[in-house]
Amino acid sequence: MNKGRFIVFEGIDGSGKTTQARLLAEHLEKNGRKTFLTAEPTTLPTGRALREALSGKINRTECQMAVMFVDDRIAHNVHPTEGIAALLDAGIDVICDRYYYSTLAYQGQSTDYAWVKSMNLDCPEIRKPDLCIYIDLLPNQSLERISRGRDSVEIYENLDTLTKVREQFLSVISDLTPMDNIRIIDGYRTVEAVFADILNEIDCIG
Ligand code: TMP
């Protein structure tokens, strides 16, 4: 049986990646592919602990956050029924909203980049995606979208952090491009225009 494809969506908060990930999962299902839509932080206990920290209810240092994201990512890979590895082995395409590029961007800029990179990329239980789609948006455009759609904000959703994180995302992409298959897509357009570009990229991975 052919393995599933592992496709990751990345971007700063408000970039539209969650909408695009859902559209892609629906499109693939309609076209007869078995598809599983997932996200990080996960809904596993490791992910729930992260949500508490992200809401600001529980204080964690940025190094603790980096380790918690790695812990959640390992759980996400190895879970026996809904884990990324098990799903791909069963021939199911896995579409994931955020993955290690986020840790390299968010915690990589707030702690030590080499340490964060090594924890993720050298970990035998964290697999490399077949494709990463980075949806690019400027921080002010992102905040405009966040303030329109939400009652509460999480700890990284402010202009200063989003500015640093976007710069870091672009630098992570140039650092990893020789090893990882990453595409940058302009997110400040209609949902339909962004999605059309994404479909072109999916066609390229077969
Ligand atoms: P979300 O808004 O896509 O649900 O992500 C929640 C927040 O978690 C968002 O501000 C980005 C942050 N995050 C990290 O800081 N590092 C990570 O590794 C991941 C997966 C998310």
Residues whose N, C-alpha, C, O or C-beta is under 5 A from the ligand:
A	BS01	TMP	D13 E40 P41 F69 R98 Y99 S102 T103 Y106 Y156
